[in-house]
Amino acid sequence: MRRPQKPGRLRQMLTRRAIVLAGMQAGVIGTLGWQMRRISVEQNQSFRLLAEENRVNIRLIPPVRGLVFDRLGKPLAYNEPNYKIEMVREQADDPEAVLRRLATIVPITDEDIALALEEMRKRRGFVPVTVAQDLDWEHIAAVSANAPALPGISPELGHYRIYPQADDFAHIMGFVGPVSDYDLSRTDDDDPLLLIPRFQIGKNGIEKQIEKPLRGKAGVKRIEVNSIGRVMRVLGREESKAGVNVQLTIDHRLQKYALERLGDDSASAVVMDVRNGDLLTIASAPSFDPNKFVRGISVADFKELNENKYKPMLNKAITGTYPPGSTFKMVTALAALKGGFMTPNEKVRCNGYIELYNRRFHCWRRGGHGRMGLHDSLKQSCDVYYYEVAQKVGIENISAMAKQLGLGVKHDLELPAVREGSAPTKAWKKARKDAEWVIGDTLNASIGQGFVLSSPMQLAVMAARLGTGTQISPRLVNAIDNRPQPVKGREPLDIDPDHIEAVQKAMFAVVNERGGTAAGSAIKRKDWKMAGKTGTSQVRFITKEERARGVIRNEDLPWERRDHALFVAYAPADNPRFAISVVVEHGGGGSKAAAPIARDIMQKALELGEDNGYRALPTDVRAGRPIKDDKA
């Protein structure tokens, strides 16, 4: 049996327990107090910031894209206001329900809603997604009036790109379009603007090549939202910086005329001011309307463009490369003169062909031209003369001269896909074809066939350099934000001026003397004489059997098997102002198909010449407002 404790000891035990419990309570209270102090004092700043972040959102303000003008201030690309509706996913509890309510106010379809939800799923929650655009003011007012029922929804003002010259400048301007996952995968550009759904960037042409300066810089807007995401007020705003304004060297009047003159052909024309390299025309036909791409081209329209055998989306003036044919003969002639392999008066007999290593190389004139010097060989475009000369000169000298005249080199232009062409050498063939160079390759190259390829742009540069004797280079951008861009290449060519003069006289004879291959395309005004050279580049092999029974005429062949027609020129011959090249794909002979077109375009350039000087941008253009399109 347990003996009962004494009263004094019991009181002592109760006192100790009370002290322990009191101590524990004091400890708990102290800990709570310390935590409360830490939260309220020490972590106050961080919690305050978190609360602020929940209440304040940061939004980017897209900049207005820079404007583009021709040399006379004609707008080639500008922007039109566009009322649109944006939605921020994280500010709407149920984005689809909000969009359904929005659909009762503005015209958006189930497809639009599905697209918007898909874009929101792909983006971070705070990124605004465009859910409707091209709205009128009444719709914007209705959305604003119903804002309490539309959390996360906000009306915004955007801009659409407009190309008022449409087809005339499609290959130069290119177009803009919404940035895609493919675009993002191919760029290291970390501009946050690219993460905005449907933000438009340059996809082709000038729009692509000068993308960043034209795009401008984003602004920032700090907005306060309530607990359901409704925008309460704007707390701060840093305005965006508009993109630069660009003035091109192109003359819209000559560009329009050139495209009209090229007509329905698959063709291109380049006109260059030989004094400074300004490109006045880069025409490629057929063309297309870039405005269709801005808002999303239809499948049917794209299919029609993509399947057109004339390839309307290809800028043939800078991307198309062709055997230059007889327009290359000036290169071979100058290489021979420079190397001392011949003199201008040295004669070669043309019997219609030469035989070399059991292979026959034909002149275009079956019966031959007889005895030919430099002058007549260019005037009548004798092939045999250049076969004979090329064997002495060699391909290395021919290639070096071609590059000096602007062929086989990539010119620095603010356009994508500028092609280099080819001015082949022995090493070039070894590297590209894994084969040794043979003498037949040199003979073919001497008349612009074989491995020689040139773009119409390069041919225009060659004509400009032959006309001036300088290393002038093409220039497409005249000024950026009124800052003039430099002119390059006024230094003399490394060619004896007497040799250039001999070639110039022969080119004059081509157009202006009886028997010249372009005599039918002379400009009639005495002070506007043109010097030029025809070219016809063969695109198919002619067999012995065909030669024996007679070569089939171009008109009797399918279009894609006909020869290319070319012509290069400069004018006025005695004091050159403009150089031109025209290439008509599968057009047949250069004298019939290309020279008449070049003559008409050159005459138009000379007519406009008095008014082709630079002008300062009009005041309203500098202010960012395009002048009206007068359809000139």
Secondary structure per residue as TSV (DSSP state, phi and psi in degrees):
chain	resnum	aa	ss	phi	psi
A	1	M	-	360.0	131.0
A	2	R	-	-75.2	131.2
A	3	R	-	-83.0	131.8
A	4	P	-	-64.1	142.9
A	5	Q	-	-74.3	156.6
A	6	K	-	-75.3	147.7
A	7	P	H	-56.1	-38.2
A	8	G	H	-66.4	-39.7
A	9	R	H	-68.8	-38.3
A	10	L	H	-60.6	-42.2
A	11	R	H	-64.3	-36.0
A	12	Q	H	-64.0	-41.8
A	13	M	H	-66.0	-41.5
A	14	L	H	-63.2	-37.4
A	15	T	H	-64.1	-41.0
A	16	R	H	-65.3	-42.8
A	17	R	H	-63.7	-39.5
A	18	A	H	-62.2	-37.9
A	19	I	H	-66.2	-41.3
A	20	V	H	-64.3	-46.8
A	21	L	H	-60.9	-41.7
A	22	A	H	-63.0	-38.7
A	23	G	H	-64.6	-42.1
A	24	M	H	-63.9	-42.4
A	25	Q	H	-61.6	-40.5
A	26	A	H	-64.4	-37.1
A	27	G	H	-64.6	-45.1
A	28	V	H	-61.8	-45.1
A	29	I	H	-62.5	-39.5
A	30	G	H	-63.8	-42.3
A	31	T	H	-62.5	-44.9
A	32	L	H	-60.6	-41.2
A	33	G	H	-64.8	-39.7
A	34	W	H	-65.0	-41.3
A	35	Q	H	-63.8	-42.1
A	36	M	H	-62.5	-39.0
A	37	R	H	-65.8	-41.2
A	38	R	I	-63.4	-42.1
A	39	I	I	-67.7	-43.3
A	40	S	I	-79.6	-26.1
A	41	V	I	-108.9	-59.4
A	42	E	I	-71.3	-39.3
A	43	Q	S	-99.3	11.4
A	44	N	H	-57.4	-42.0
A	45	Q	H	-63.7	-44.6
A	46	S	H	-68.4	-41.2
A	47	F	H	-66.3	-34.8
A	48	R	H	-64.1	-38.9
A	49	L	H	-66.4	-40.6
A	50	L	H	-61.7	-43.7
A	51	A	H	-61.6	-39.2
A	52	E	H	-63.0	-42.0
A	53	E	H	-63.6	-35.0
A	54	N	H	-69.0	-26.2
A	55	R	H	-95.9	-27.2
A	56	V	E	-116.0	130.5
A	57	N	E	-112.6	149.5
A	58	I	E	-107.7	129.3
A	59	R	E	-126.2	142.6
A	60	L	E	-80.1	144.2
A	61	I	E	-107.5	107.0
A	62	P	-	-60.7	139.7
A	63	P	-	-77.4	162.5
A	64	V	-	-84.1	128.9
A	65	R	-	-66.9	143.5
A	66	G	-	-63.7	157.2
A	67	L	-	-95.2	157.0
A	68	V	E	-128.6	136.3
A	69	F	E	-130.3	160.9
A	70	D	-	-85.9	-174.0
A	71	R	T	-66.2	-19.7
A	72	L	T	-100.9	7.1
A	73	G	S	88.6	8.9
A	74	K	-	-72.0	128.1
A	75	P	E	-69.9	130.7
A	76	L	E	-108.3	-22.9
A	77	A	E	-156.0	125.4
A	78	Y	E	-143.9	-175.3
A	79	N	E	-123.4	142.6
A	80	E	E	-116.5	140.6
A	81	P	E	-60.5	149.0
A	82	N	E	-144.6	112.1
A	83	Y	E	-75.6	131.6
A	84	K	E	-142.7	166.5
A	85	I	E	-116.6	130.3
A	86	E	E	-116.1	156.3
A	87	M	E	-135.6	137.5
A	88	V	E	-107.5	116.2
A	89	R	G	-58.3	-43.8
A	90	E	G	-70.3	-10.9
A	91	Q	G	-96.1	2.5
A	92	A	-	-123.0	125.6
A	93	D	S	-62.0	-43.9
A	94	D	S	-130.5	90.9
A	95	P	H	-55.9	-39.2
A	96	E	H	-66.6	-40.2
A	97	A	H	-63.7	-38.8
A	98	V	H	-64.3	-42.1
A	99	L	H	-65.5	-35.5
A	100	R	H	-64.4	-39.2
A	101	R	H	-66.6	-39.0
A	102	L	H	-61.7	-34.9
A	103	A	H	-65.6	-17.8
A	104	T	T	-81.2	-8.8
A	105	I	T	-110.3	-41.7
A	106	V	S	-121.6	157.1
A	107	P	-	-78.0	85.7
A	108	I	-	-122.9	143.7
A	109	T	-	-97.1	172.3
A	110	D	H	-59.5	-35.6
A	111	E	H	-66.2	-39.9
A	112	D	H	-62.4	-41.8
A	113	I	H	-64.0	-44.0
A	114	A	H	-62.4	-40.6
A	115	L	H	-65.2	-42.1
A	116	A	H	-64.1	-43.5
A	117	L	H	-63.5	-38.7
A	118	E	H	-65.1	-42.5
A	119	E	H	-64.9	-37.7
A	120	M	H	-67.4	-35.0
A	121	R	H	-66.1	-29.8
A	122	K	H	-83.8	-15.7
A	123	R	S	-109.3	164.6
A	124	R	-	-68.9	152.8
A	125	G	T	-59.8	-26.8
A	126	F	T	-90.4	-3.5
A	127	V	S	-80.3	123.5
A	128	P	E	-70.5	138.2
A	129	V	E	-117.5	133.5
A	130	T	E	-75.1	124.3
A	131	V	E	-111.3	-15.2
A	132	A	E	-157.8	145.8
A	133	Q	E	-148.5	177.4
A	134	D	E	60.4	39.9
A	135	L	E	-95.7	153.9
A	136	D	-	-91.4	174.3
A	137	W	H	-65.2	-32.7
A	138	E	H	-61.9	-40.9
A	139	H	H	-66.3	-41.5
A	140	I	H	-62.6	-41.6
A	141	A	H	-64.5	-39.4
A	142	A	H	-65.1	-39.2
A	143	V	H	-65.4	-41.9
A	144	S	H	-63.5	-39.7
A	145	A	H	-66.5	-27.7
A	146	N	T	-102.1	19.2
A	147	A	G	-54.2	-39.9
A	148	P	G	-58.7	-27.3
A	149	A	G	-92.5	1.2
A	150	L	-	-127.9	65.5
A	151	P	T	-62.2	138.8
A	152	G	T	86.4	-10.5
A	153	I	E	-94.2	136.4
A	154	S	E	-147.8	134.1
A	155	P	E	-73.9	140.6
A	156	E	E	-136.9	161.4
A	157	L	E	-108.9	118.1
A	158	G	E	-115.2	-169.4
A	159	H	E	-139.6	144.2
A	160	Y	E	-105.8	143.2
A	161	R	E	-81.2	135.2
A	162	I	E	-123.7	134.6
A	163	Y	-	-113.8	92.6
A	164	P	T	-67.1	-24.3
A	165	Q	T	-87.4	-5.1
A	166	A	G	46.6	-118.7
A	167	D	G	-59.8	-31.2
A	168	D	G	-60.6	-31.3
A	169	F	G	-121.3	16.6
A	170	A	H	-57.8	-43.3
A	171	H	H	-76.5	-19.4
A	172	I	H	-90.0	-50.8
A	173	M	H	-71.4	-34.3
A	174	G	-	68.6	-143.1
A	175	F	-	-165.2	165.1
A	176	V	E	-105.2	161.3
A	177	G	E	-160.7	166.9
A	178	P	E	-61.5	138.5
A	179	V	-	-65.3	137.1
A	180	S	-	-116.0	168.4
A	181	D	H	-60.0	-35.5
A	182	Y	H	-63.6	-42.2
A	183	D	H	-61.0	-44.4
A	184	L	H	-65.0	-32.6
A	185	S	H	-73.2	-15.0
A	186	R	T	-110.1	12.8
A	187	T	-	-135.4	150.7
A	188	D	-	-103.5	15.4
A	189	D	-	-70.6	119.1
A	190	D	-	-100.4	18.5
A	191	D	-	-61.0	121.5
A	192	P	G	-61.0	-17.8
A	193	L	G	-59.2	-30.9
A	194	L	G	-68.6	-15.9
A	195	L	G	-87.5	-6.7
A	196	I	S	-77.3	120.9
A	197	P	T	-56.5	137.8
A	198	R	T	66.6	12.4
A	199	F	-	-65.5	136.1
A	200	Q	E	-99.5	134.4
A	201	I	E	-127.4	165.3
A	202	G	E	-69.7	131.4
A	203	K	-	-107.8	-18.6
A	204	N	S	-162.6	167.0
A	205	G	H	60.5	-153.6
A	206	I	H	-55.8	-38.6
A	207	E	H	-56.8	-36.7
A	208	K	H	-82.7	-42.4
A	209	Q	H	-73.6	-27.6
A	210	I	T	-113.9	33.5
A	211	E	H	-54.4	-55.7
A	212	K	H	-62.0	-49.6
A	213	P	H	-61.6	-37.3
A	214	L	H	-69.7	-32.3
A	215	R	H	-66.0	-40.1
A	216	G	-	84.4	-168.9
A	217	K	B	-121.8	142.2
A	218	A	-	-71.2	148.5
A	219	G	E	-97.9	178.4
A	220	V	E	-133.4	138.7
A	221	K	E	-127.1	126.2
A	222	R	E	-99.9	120.7
A	223	I	E	-122.1	150.3
A	224	E	E	-101.9	131.3
A	225	V	E	-122.3	156.1
A	226	N	-	-90.3	-170.9
A	227	S	T	-65.2	-22.0
A	228	I	T	-102.8	11.4
A	229	G	-	89.9	4.4
A	230	R	-	-74.8	135.9
A	231	V	E	-71.2	123.4
A	232	M	E	-95.9	-43.6
A	233	R	E	-167.5	162.2
A	234	V	E	-93.7	121.7
A	235	L	E	-88.7	-28.5
A	236	G	E	-167.0	157.6
A	237	R	E	-151.6	126.0
A	238	E	E	-114.5	114.0
A	239	E	-	-66.6	149.4
A	240	S	-	-73.6	162.4
A	241	K	B	-110.1	119.0
A	242	A	-	-62.1	154.8
A	243	G	-	-68.5	167.4
A	244	V	-	-71.8	154.3
A	245	N	-	-93.3	135.8
A	246	V	E	-118.6	131.7
A	247	Q	E	-111.7	121.5
A	248	L	E	-86.8	167.9
A	249	T	S	-86.8	-8.6
A	250	I	-	-68.1	140.6
A	251	D	-	-99.0	115.8
A	252	H	H	-63.0	-28.3
A	253	R	H	-68.9	-44.8
A	254	L	H	-71.7	-36.3
A	255	Q	H	-60.6	-44.9
A	256	K	H	-64.2	-43.8
A	257	Y	H	-64.1	-42.1
A	258	A	H	-60.1	-42.6
A	259	L	H	-66.5	-37.6
A	260	E	H	-64.1	-39.2
A	261	R	H	-71.8	-33.0
A	262	L	H	-68.5	-26.7
A	263	G	T	60.0	-133.7
A	264	D	T	-88.9	1.4
A	265	D	S	-71.2	159.0
A	266	S	S	-89.9	99.8
A	267	A	E	-155.2	173.0
A	268	S	E	-151.3	157.1
A	269	A	E	-146.8	140.1
A	270	V	E	-128.7	129.0
A	271	V	E	-120.2	133.9
A	272	M	E	-130.7	137.9
A	273	D	E	-80.7	114.8
A	274	V	T	-74.2	-11.1
A	275	R	T	-76.4	-31.1
A	276	N	T	-138.8	0.4
A	277	G	-	84.1	2.0
A	278	D	B	-58.7	129.2
A	279	L	E	-86.3	115.6
A	280	L	E	-90.9	-25.6
A	281	T	E	-146.8	132.4
A	282	I	E	-131.3	90.6
A	283	A	E	-106.2	134.6
A	284	S	E	-135.4	126.2
A	285	A	E	-123.9	146.8
A	286	P	S	-74.0	168.0
A	287	S	-	-115.5	-166.6
A	288	F	-	-152.5	168.4
A	289	D	-	-94.9	109.3
A	290	P	T	-67.6	-19.1
A	291	N	H	-61.6	-26.5
A	292	K	H	-66.1	-24.8
A	293	F	H	-83.6	-23.5
A	294	V	H	-63.8	-43.8
A	295	R	T	-100.7	9.2
A	296	G	-	99.6	105.3
A	297	I	-	-73.1	145.5
A	298	S	-	-72.9	158.0
A	299	V	H	-60.6	-40.9
A	300	A	H	-65.0	-43.1
A	301	D	H	-65.9	-42.1
A	302	F	H	-65.7	-39.9
A	303	K	H	-62.4	-40.5
A	304	E	H	-62.2	-42.1
A	305	L	H	-68.0	-43.6
A	306	N	H	-69.1	-30.3
A	307	E	H	-98.0	-0.4
A	308	N	-	-69.0	124.5
A	309	K	T	-66.5	-17.5
A	310	Y	T	-85.6	-0.2
A	311	K	-	49.7	65.7
A	312	P	T	-63.6	-22.0
A	313	M	T	-83.8	-6.8
A	314	L	S	-89.3	129.2
A	315	N	-	-81.9	92.4
A	316	K	T	-66.9	-21.9
A	317	A	T	-68.3	-30.5
A	318	I	T	-119.8	-23.0
A	319	T	T	-101.0	-28.9
A	320	G	-	-73.5	133.2
A	321	T	-	-125.3	139.9
A	322	Y	B	-138.8	152.5
A	323	P	-	-60.1	123.8
A	324	P	-	-72.1	-9.0
A	325	G	G	59.5	-144.2
A	326	S	G	-69.8	-11.3
A	327	T	G	-65.8	-11.5
A	328	F	G	-87.1	-10.4
A	329	K	H	-64.7	-25.9
A	330	M	H	-63.7	-32.8
A	331	V	H	-64.1	-50.2
A	332	T	H	-62.6	-40.8
A	333	A	H	-63.1	-45.7
A	334	L	H	-69.7	-33.5
A	335	A	H	-63.7	-39.2
A	336	A	H	-69.0	-42.6
A	337	L	H	-65.7	-43.7
A	338	K	H	-64.0	-39.0
A	339	G	H	-81.3	-3.7
A	340	G	T	74.0	21.9
A	341	F	S	-83.1	-12.2
A	342	M	-	-162.5	165.2
A	343	T	-	-114.8	162.5
A	344	P	T	-58.8	-29.3
A	345	N	T	-93.0	-4.1
A	346	E	-	-66.4	136.0
A	347	K	-	-105.1	149.0
A	348	V	E	-132.7	137.2
A	349	R	E	-90.4	131.2
A	350	C	E	-108.6	114.0
A	351	N	S	-102.3	9.0
A	352	G	S	107.3	-14.1
A	353	Y	E	-172.8	166.8
A	354	I	E	-129.2	155.9
A	355	E	E	-114.8	133.7
A	356	L	E	-144.3	121.1
A	357	Y	T	49.7	50.0
A	358	N	T	63.2	18.5
A	359	R	E	-122.0	137.2
A	360	R	E	-100.1	127.4
A	361	F	E	-108.6	119.4
A	362	H	E	-94.1	148.7
A	363	C	-	-88.4	155.6
A	364	W	S	-65.9	-27.9
A	365	R	S	-90.7	114.7
A	366	R	T	-59.2	-39.5
A	367	G	T	-86.6	-2.6
A	368	G	-	89.3	167.1
A	369	H	-	-105.2	-8.2
A	370	G	E	83.2	-151.7
A	371	R	E	-78.6	128.2
A	372	M	E	-125.4	133.4
A	373	G	-	-102.6	-175.4
A	374	L	H	-57.4	-48.6
A	375	H	H	-57.6	-53.4
A	376	D	H	-70.8	-30.2
A	377	S	H	-65.6	-35.1
A	378	L	H	-78.8	-41.1
A	379	K	H	-60.2	-41.9
A	380	Q	T	-102.5	-1.9
A	381	S	T	58.6	50.9
A	382	C	-	-73.3	129.5
A	383	D	H	-81.7	-40.1
A	384	V	H	-60.3	-38.1
A	385	Y	H	-53.1	-43.2
A	386	Y	H	-79.5	-26.7
A	387	Y	H	-61.0	-46.0
A	388	E	H	-66.9	-44.4
A	389	V	H	-65.2	-39.9
A	390	A	H	-63.2	-32.3
A	391	Q	H	-64.3	-29.1
A	392	K	H	-83.3	-38.2
A	393	V	H	-74.5	-47.2
A	394	G	-	87.0	152.4
A	395	I	H	-68.8	-30.6
A	396	E	H	-64.3	-42.7
A	397	N	H	-68.2	-36.7
A	398	I	H	-65.3	-43.3
A	399	S	H	-63.4	-42.4
A	400	A	H	-62.6	-40.4
A	401	M	H	-67.8	-38.9
A	402	A	H	-58.6	-44.4
A	403	K	H	-67.9	-35.4
A	404	Q	H	-64.2	-29.5
A	405	L	T	-91.1	4.6
A	406	G	T	99.0	7.0
A	407	L	S	-98.3	146.5
A	408	G	S	72.2	16.9
A	409	V	S	-129.9	149.1
A	410	K	-	-90.8	115.9
A	411	H	-	-80.9	144.3
A	412	D	-	-84.2	100.5
A	413	L	-	-127.5	155.1
A	414	E	S	-84.4	50.8
A	415	L	S	-136.9	145.4
A	416	P	T	-78.6	160.6
A	417	A	T	62.0	34.1
A	418	V	-	-72.2	122.4
A	419	R	-	-90.2	148.9
A	420	E	-	-85.6	-25.1
A	421	G	-	68.0	-159.4
A	422	S	B	-152.6	134.1
A	423	A	-	-121.0	82.0
A	424	P	-	-66.6	153.5
A	425	T	-	-128.1	-179.9
A	426	K	H	-63.1	-42.2
A	427	A	H	-65.9	-35.3
A	428	W	H	-60.7	-46.4
A	429	K	H	-65.9	-38.7
A	430	K	H	-62.7	-42.9
A	431	A	H	-73.3	-38.7
A	432	R	H	-89.3	-35.8
A	433	K	H	-113.0	-6.1
A	434	D	S	52.2	47.7
A	435	A	S	-146.1	155.9
A	436	E	-	-80.9	147.8
A	437	W	-	-73.0	138.4
A	438	V	-	-121.6	161.7
A	439	I	H	-61.9	-30.3
A	440	G	H	-62.1	-32.6
A	441	D	H	-63.6	-38.9
A	442	T	H	-65.6	-41.9
A	443	L	H	-63.4	-43.0
A	444	N	H	-63.0	-42.4
A	445	A	H	-63.8	-33.0
A	446	S	H	-62.5	-24.9
A	447	I	T	-111.6	21.9
A	448	G	T	73.8	28.2
A	449	Q	-	-117.6	-168.6
A	450	G	T	71.8	-125.7
A	451	F	T	-89.3	-1.5
A	452	V	-	-76.9	128.8
A	453	L	B	-136.0	138.2
A	454	S	B	-141.4	148.1
A	455	S	-	-91.6	158.1
A	456	P	H	-56.1	-34.7
A	457	M	H	-60.3	-46.4
A	458	Q	H	-64.4	-37.4
A	459	L	H	-66.3	-35.8
A	460	A	H	-66.7	-38.9
A	461	V	H	-63.2	-42.0
A	462	M	H	-59.7	-45.5
A	463	A	H	-62.0	-39.9
A	464	A	H	-64.7	-40.8
A	465	R	H	-71.0	-36.5
A	466	L	H	-67.5	-36.6
A	467	G	H	-72.3	-28.7
A	468	T	H	-110.9	-21.2
A	469	G	S	72.6	16.9
A	470	T	B	-118.2	169.4
A	471	Q	-	-91.9	35.6
A	472	I	-	-55.6	140.9
A	473	S	-	-120.1	153.9
A	474	P	-	-71.2	147.7
A	475	R	B	-137.4	128.9
A	476	L	-	-107.9	-30.7
A	477	V	E	-104.5	120.2
A	478	N	E	-82.3	-43.4
A	479	A	E	-154.6	149.3
A	480	I	E	-122.3	119.1
A	481	D	T	49.3	45.1
A	482	N	T	68.4	9.1
A	483	R	E	-92.8	112.2
A	484	P	E	-60.4	140.7
A	485	Q	-	-92.1	151.0
A	486	P	-	-70.6	152.5
A	487	V	-	-96.6	135.8
A	488	K	-	-119.8	146.2
A	489	G	-	85.5	46.7
A	490	R	-	-93.0	1.3
A	491	E	S	-69.7	149.5
A	492	P	B	-64.7	147.8
A	493	L	-	-67.6	153.1
A	494	D	S	-82.6	58.5
A	495	I	S	-137.1	138.3
A	496	D	-	-57.6	124.3
A	497	P	H	-54.5	-30.8
A	498	D	H	-65.7	-35.7
A	499	H	H	-68.1	-41.9
A	500	I	H	-63.5	-39.2
A	501	E	H	-63.4	-38.4
A	502	A	H	-62.5	-41.1
A	503	V	H	-69.7	-39.4
A	504	Q	H	-61.9	-40.9
A	505	K	H	-63.6	-39.2
A	506	A	H	-67.1	-39.1
A	507	M	H	-66.5	-32.9
A	508	F	H	-64.3	-41.1
A	509	A	H	-65.8	-33.0
A	510	V	H	-54.1	-38.3
A	511	V	H	-99.4	-32.4
A	512	N	H	-113.8	-3.3
A	513	E	S	-112.0	150.6
A	514	R	T	-61.4	132.8
A	515	G	T	95.3	-11.4
A	516	G	-	-68.4	145.1
A	517	T	T	-68.1	-15.6
A	518	A	T	-119.7	26.3
A	519	A	G	-61.6	-26.1
A	520	G	G	-79.4	-2.4
A	521	S	G	-118.1	24.6
A	522	A	-	-72.8	146.2
A	523	I	-	-77.9	135.1
A	524	K	S	-76.6	-27.1
A	525	R	S	-70.0	133.9
A	526	K	G	-64.0	-34.0
A	527	D	G	-87.1	3.2
A	528	W	G	-121.3	34.3
A	529	K	-	-58.9	141.6
A	530	M	-	-113.5	139.7
A	531	A	E	-110.7	134.5
A	532	G	E	-158.1	-172.1
A	533	K	E	-153.9	132.1
A	534	T	E	-84.5	160.1
A	535	G	E	-150.7	141.1
A	536	T	E	-133.6	110.8
A	537	S	E	-103.2	128.8
A	538	Q	-	-78.5	136.7
A	539	V	-	-116.6	4.1
A	540	R	S	-138.6	158.6
A	541	F	-	-87.4	133.3
A	542	I	-	-102.3	121.8
A	543	T	-	-79.5	164.6
A	544	K	H	-60.4	-41.0
A	545	E	H	-62.4	-40.1
A	546	E	H	-67.0	-40.6
A	547	R	H	-63.1	-37.7
A	548	A	H	-64.7	-40.1
A	549	R	H	-94.1	-4.6
A	550	G	-	111.4	126.4
A	551	V	-	-66.5	134.1
A	552	I	-	-66.6	134.0
A	553	R	-	-68.3	150.2
A	554	N	G	-55.9	-40.4
A	555	E	G	-63.1	-20.4
A	556	D	G	-96.0	2.4
A	557	L	S	-103.1	156.6
A	558	P	-	-59.8	151.2
A	559	W	G	-51.4	-45.7
A	560	E	G	-72.7	-6.1
A	561	R	G	-106.6	0.2
A	562	R	S	-79.6	158.0
A	563	D	-	-68.1	155.2
A	564	H	E	-82.4	144.3
A	565	A	E	-108.5	131.3
A	566	L	E	-133.7	155.7
A	567	F	E	-156.8	135.4
A	568	V	E	-125.2	149.2
A	569	A	E	-163.2	165.9
A	570	Y	E	-140.8	156.8
A	571	A	E	-161.6	155.8
A	572	P	S	-62.7	145.6
A	573	A	T	-60.6	-35.2
A	574	D	T	-85.6	-13.5
A	575	N	S	-155.3	75.4
A	576	P	-	-57.5	137.0
A	577	R	-	-118.2	-39.3
A	578	F	E	-129.7	147.7
A	579	A	E	-121.2	151.7
A	580	I	E	-144.4	150.1
A	581	S	E	-135.8	142.7
A	582	V	E	-133.6	131.0
A	583	V	E	-126.8	124.3
A	584	V	E	-110.7	110.7
A	585	E	T	-62.3	126.9
A	586	H	T	53.2	36.4
A	587	G	-	-87.8	-7.8
A	588	G	-	96.2	-136.2
A	589	G	-	-76.2	142.0
A	590	G	I	-63.8	-34.9
A	591	S	I	-68.6	-32.0
A	592	K	I	-90.0	-40.1
A	593	A	I	-96.7	-40.1
A	594	A	I	-96.0	-41.4
A	595	A	H	-60.8	-44.5
A	596	P	H	-62.2	-36.6
A	597	I	H	-65.3	-46.3
A	598	A	H	-61.5	-40.9
A	599	R	H	-58.8	-47.6
A	600	D	H	-64.6	-41.6
A	601	I	H	-67.8	-40.1
A	602	M	H	-63.7	-41.0
A	603	Q	H	-63.3	-39.4
A	604	K	H	-63.6	-39.9
A	605	A	H	-63.1	-41.4
A	606	L	H	-67.2	-37.1
A	607	E	H	-63.6	-38.8
A	608	L	H	-82.0	-9.8
A	609	G	G	-53.6	-39.2
A	610	E	G	-64.0	-22.1
A	611	D	G	-111.9	14.5
A	612	N	-	-92.0	3.9
A	613	G	S	-67.2	165.5
A	614	Y	-	-68.0	146.9
A	615	R	-	-127.3	146.8
A	616	A	-	-67.0	152.0
A	617	L	-	-62.9	135.8
A	618	P	-	-56.8	152.7
A	619	T	H	-55.5	-45.9
A	620	D	H	-68.2	-23.0
A	621	V	H	-72.4	-42.4
A	622	R	H	-61.6	-30.9
A	623	A	T	-78.9	-2.3
A	624	G	T	93.4	9.5
A	625	R	-	-111.6	119.7
A	626	P	-	-68.2	145.9
A	627	I	-	-73.7	160.7
A	628	K	-	-69.4	147.2
A	629	D	-	-80.7	112.0
A	630	D	-	-94.6	10.0
A	631	K	-	61.7	21.2
A	632	A	-	-67.9	360.0
